[in-house]
Amino acid sequence: MTESLDDTDVPAPADAPVEPIAFASVAAIYRYPVKGLTPEPLDVAELTAGGYFPGDRLYAIENGPSGFVAEAPAFQPKIKFLMLMRNERLAALDARYEDAATTLVIRHEGAEVVRGDLSTEEGRAAIELFFQRYARYELRGAPKVLAAPEGFRFVDTTEGYISLINLASCRALEEMIGKPVDPLRFRANLYLSGMEPWEEMDLVGHTIEIGEQVKLRITESIVRCAATNVDPASAVRDLDIPGTLNRQLGHNHCGIFAEVVSGGAINRGDAVRLRLQP
């Protein structure tokens, strides 16, 4: 007698497409228009293949001559700019960038202290004058607003197109330290929920899908510096996150970088999927 098989017992053809597995979701989306200044939350972001995160690290505040040349832009180490690793008082500022007006507005202690159209010499000069006063004890030379030319961004690494943080890893860090860890300390573009702690490290080398169209290839894990020690709300350097990671895990990596393989819209709440190898 021939044994019958139901549909679940029939092996798939060798060339059948493998359905991706949903393993996380996008809990939050952020951009950082000016390097070192305030995160800006987004509901949706439109990514392009091979491109940087939209509206991210468009400007930097040069801390004395950096050697940056707009006509031939090249990666510069973040130490050449005002940044949280050395200049924690930046976190006390509430900065907002208005895209349509190309204008940066900075508030401090509830009051507007400066605004400037970064597309004009006068607007950049107003911002520079503010930082000349506000960061005067941390300057190596006159501060200067730098704008990223087309196809360039003031990111911390040549591979830093998109950055992602696993919120479960942040919670695991809280348990290690015994204190709250604001995920915004890590200044990521995408914050993911639904994963296991440190699961993001296993994604390096894989391609993930987000929403209907976007595909990201995970390129490397992110090495963390002292910028993460600064509380983004209080501007106080109150934790030792790289040291904690080293002591507890034997490395100071947290989060991952990715490059955009296929562009499209990412929305808060979108599912994140991993396509298994056939």
N, C-alpha and C positions, 0 to 999 in steps of 0.2 A: 504494500500500500504506500502510495506516495504521500509524504508529509506535506501538508499545506503550510504556507507562510503568509503572515499578514504583512501589510505595507512596511511596518517598522523593522521587519527582518530582512528586507531586500536591500542589499548593499547599493550605495550610490555609484553611478558610473565614475570611472577614474577622473574624467575631465569635468565633473559636475562642480559648479561654483560652491565654495565653502562660505556659509553664512557667517557674517561677523557676529561676535559676542559682545553685548553691551555690558560694561563692567563699571561704569562711572557716569557722572553727569557734571555739567558745567554749573558750579554754584555761584560764581561771580566772574566778572570781566572788568579789567582795569587797563588804563593807559597812563603814561607818565610823560606828558608833553615836554616838560623841562627836566633834564637829568637832575636828580637829587631833590626835586620839589614834589608837591602834593600828588598822590594818586587820584585819578578821576574815574569813577565807576561808569560803566556802560551797560546798556541793555542788549545791544547787538554790535557786532564788529564785522566788517566786510573785509575778508582776507583775499590777497591775490597770490597766485603761485609764484614762488621765488622771492616774495616781498617781505618787508618787515611788518610788524603789527601796526595797524593804522593809527596815525596821530601820536606815535610813541617815540620818545627821545628825539624830538624834532630840534630841540635847542639844548645848549649847555652853557654854563657860566664859567668861562675860562678864568683860572686862578693864576694870573700872571702869564707871560708868554708860554704857549704850549707847543708851538711848532705846527699847529693845524693850519692847513692851506685849503681853502674852499675849492680852488680850481683843481686840486689834486688831493681829494680827501683820503685820509688813511687812518686806520685805527690808532687811537691814542689811549694810554692807560688812564683810568679814572682819576688817579692822583693829580692829574693836570687840571682838573675841574673842581669846582665846589661840589662836594658830595658827602653823603651821610657818614661814610667811614671815618672821616676826619672832622666834618663840620656838622655835628649833631643839631646845632641850633636851627638848621634848615627845616627840621621837622616841626618847629613851632610856628612856621609860616603856613597860611592857607592860600595856596596859589591856584588860580583857575585860568585856563587858556581858552579864549573865545575864537574859534576857528574862523568864522566868517570875517571877523574884524582883525584877525591875526594879533590879538591883543592879550597881554598877560596882565592879570589883576592879582595883586598880593595884599592879603589882609594879615594883620598881626594883633592878637589880643582883642579880636572883635571889630577892629577898625581898619578901613582901607588905608594902606600906607603908600602904595604906588600903583600906577597902571601905565602901560606903554605899548604902543603898536610896534611889534617886533619887525615889521616890514619897513619901518622908517628909522632913519638915523636918530631922530629926536626921541622916538619911543624907546629904542635900545639904550640911549644915553640916560633916560630916566631910570630904567631898571638898573643899569650899571652904577649910577650914583647911589641908589638905595643900598646895593650890596657893598659898595665902598664904605658905607657907614655901618651897616648891620654886621658885616663879617670882617671889620677892619683889623682885628687882632689875629685873623687866620689867613690873611692875604699874603701872597708872595709877590704881588704886583697888581697893577690895575685890573679889576674884573672886567670882562668883556663878554657880551652876549654873542654866541656863535650859533648860526643856523645851519642845519644839515642840508647839503646839496641833494638834488634828486638822486635816489638810489643809495643813500647813505644815512646812517643813524648813529647817535652817540651811545651805543650799547657797550657793555663791559667786556665783550668777547667778540671775535670775528665770526663766531657761530651763533651768536645770540639773536636769532630772528624772532622767536616767540618763546616765552618762558611760562612754565606750568608748575603749580604747587599742589601737592596732595594734602588736603586738609587733615586727613588722618595722621600724617606724619607730624603736622603741627601739634595735634593733640598728644601724640607720643612724646614729643619734646616737652610739653607741659608736665607730663608725668615724671620725666627725667629731672626737670629743673625744680618742680614743685611750685611753679608760678604760672600765671596765664601767659600765653605766647600769641600775640596778635599776628595773624597770617600776613598782614600788610607789611610786617618787617621784611618780608622776602621780596616785595615789589614785583610780583609776578603779573603776567597778563591774564592767565586763566587759572582759576582755583577750582579744583576737582573734588567732588564728594563721592562717597560710595566705595572707596578703595580701602585696602588694608594698609597699615603703616608701612612706609618704605617700598610699597609695591611699584611705585613709579620707576625705581631703579631697574626693574626687570623689563621696562619698556624700551630701554636704549637699544637702538638698532631695528625696532619695529615701526610699523606705520599704523596710526590710529585714525579713525573716522569720527567726525563730529557733525551732528546735524545731517542735512541732506546731501551736502556736496564736499565739505572740507576734509582733506586728508593731510595729516601732519606726520612727517618722519622724525622720530625722536633721535637726536644726534648725540647727546651727552648729558651727564648729570652736572649739576651746578655746584661749584666750589664756593662756600660761603665765607664772607669776610666780616670784619667788625661792624659794618653798616647794620647788620641784623641785630646788634646789641642795643640799638637805639629804639626806644619806644616811639612809634609814629604819632601817638597822641600827646605824650608829655614832653617829648624831645629829650628825655633823660636816658643816659647810657646806663641801663640797669641790669642787663643780662650778659652772659658769656655764651652765646650760642655756638660759635665755632669750637670753642674749648669743650663745651658739653658734648657736642657731636664726636669730637676726637676721643674724649674719655670714655664715652658710652659705646660708640660704634666703631672706633678706630679710623674714622675719616671725618671730613667736614663738608660732606655733600648733602644738599637738601634741595629737591626740585630738579627739573629737567629742561633742556632746551630742545626746540623743534624747528624744522624748516617746513614751509608750506609747499606741499606737493600739488594739491588741487585747491583752488580758491573757492570762496563762497561766503555765505553769512553764517556766523556763530551767534546763537542766542543764549541768554541765561536759561538754564534748565535743559538744554540740549543733551541728548544721550551721547556718551563716548563709547566707541566700539573698537574692538581689536579683531582684525581679519586674520583668522588662523591660516597657517600654511597648508595647502592641500597635500 
